[in-house]
Amino acid sequence: MSNEKSPFIVEGKLADNERLKRESNNLRGTIEADLKDDLTGGFTADNFQLIRFHGMYQQDDRDIRAERSKQKLEPLHNVMLRARLPGGIILPEQWLAIDKFAEEQTIYGSIRLTTRQTFQFHGVLKPKIKLMHQTLNKVGIDSIATAGDVNRNVLCTSNPVESELHVEAYEWAKKISEHLLPKTRAYAEIWLDGEKVETTEKPVEPILGDNYLPRKFKTTVVIPPQNDVDVHANDLNFVAIAEAGKLIGFNVLVGGGLAMTHGDQSTFPRKASDFGFISLKDPLAVAEAVVTTQRDWGNRVNRKNAKTKYTLERVGADNFKAEVEKRAGVTFAESRPYEFTERGDRFGWVEGIDGKFHLTVFIENGRILDYPGKTLKTGCAEIAKIHKGDFRLTANQNLIIAGVAPENKAQIEALAKEHGLIAPEISNQRLDSMACVALPTCPLAMAEAERYLPDAVTELEGILNKHGLAQDSIIFRVTGCPNGCGRAMLAEVGLVGKGPGKYNFHIGGNREGTRIPKMYRENISEQEIMNELDSLIGQWAKERNENEAFGDFVIRKDIIAPVVDSARDFYD
């Protein structure tokens, strides 16, 4: 961190996380010794936090927590691992390796596709953790910086029509990810038995700083008109600008984020601010400058206000932008025009301009597991055995079997149908619904999300059908706590977990993902939510303009006020 005292640095007693990062010896801590402690399945205090920088969260199964406590047993400690997959691209041989590990070495046996274009293992016990990292490493995958106060997995719009443009954009997603990775050798030393090489170079982390970032940091590369990565959920976004199908530069958007804290009105979701256009020579310099500015100016005193969005609100977007320009040696030009028209995945077959085909299949909640009559996990593995292209994980938790040659199309489709990856009928509503993991594994969950969503959607389908809207849909998302992994704060209808069976009920977002929904009812039950939706959808059916989306309708009819500037009107 720079010694220059800026008026924008927050003074005060640092949060304890700052101490543990500072004392961690660049993320090593005592993790290695802790791994050898077989008296507990968990990690000790600081290491509990430090393993996040290596892509893991310590969890336990909350369904059985009370029973284990009654039996005087410690919780069934295990870890969730989140892989680093820039742009969500994974090769068939990599898929087969993760399938085998999930099957043989995890408690739940599943592969979980996330809202950030990667996969998670859930339920990995302490003796298997090292094996997990080494298994992934053998096929070229790691989990460096997928959790903790660092730049997270870099997203990239999945499979747009212009596949040449996608190749270019994806390369930038990879470059940005690599550029912003921690430089410490802690990961290799601890998990891959790498040689311990103590460096005398200071700082060890020239970009992140040896205290890393004040909070997590999320980056995307997005290709309009698709907003599948939800730019306003992220700290830093590069919006691809093309001419004649070729990438010429990016508009840069900074300071988006959806997390908040119940009862604390100093926290709120925020849309990203548009800084302007840059050419193709500047993305890495700008990415680094945004990260280092947030590193130096971000709030290390109060973690609840430590995200980039709060830094921009505190110092002013113009001041932050000017500092980025100074550090990067770049002047932002006026933003180039672009438009988002959709953000859902295009299910079924899409032909790319290279003559190859891409099949997008729906994975409800992103949980890849074998169910009765729907053997998703086996099906994906069988396809991986013969597939010559790659797989792409979407930010909507679905799977694209990409780069299929015309002669292999029929075989892939037959396998997908056999295993229920192509279902005969899935409603538009189910395709437009999403939830985070929540219970039983997430320690932050206040209410169900993933396990509630299928039944909630079935009820919602019934309500739409009742009002003659069976072919219509609403962007509907459920998140188990206000951290917002389910991205409910960019939905037309967003539910935020408040307690068991209770949610804050938000409405008024739009289909493009450029408006934040406002709370309509606080802390209401599942049945009350459905009653409210029945009434509102009935009104929508009778009084909507032609093709008017639900979120636009409730604002036009003054049922809810639009969120224009969330720092000032989200709680009004």
Secondary structure, DSSP 4 states (H G I P E B T S, - for coil): ---S--TTSPPSSPPHHHHHHHTTTTTTTTHHHHHT-TT-SS--HHHHHHGGGGTEEEE--TTSHHHHHHTTPPP--EEEEE-B-GGGEE-HHHHHHHHHHHHHHSSS--EEE-TTS-EEEEEE-GGGHHHHHHHHHHTT-B-TTSSSSSB-PPEE----S-HHHHHHHHHHHHHHHHHTS---SHHHHHHS---------S-S-TTT-TT--SS-B-EEEE-TTB-TT-GGGSSEEEEEEEETTEEEEEEEEE--B---BTTBTT---BPPEEEEEEETTSHHHHHHHHHHHHHHHS-SS-GGG-SHHHHHHHH-HHHHHHHHHHHHT--PBPPPP----B-S---EEEE-TTS-EEEEE--GGGEE-EETTEEHHHHHHHHHHH-SSEEEE-TTS-EEEEEE-GGGHHHHHHHHHHTTSS-S---HHHHTEEE---TTT-TT-SS-STTTHHHHHHHHHHHHHHTT-TT----EEEESSTT-TT-GGGSSEEEEEEETTEEEEEE---TTS-SPPEEEEEEEEHHHHHHHHHHHHHHHHHHPPTT--HHHHHHHTTSS---SSHHHHS--
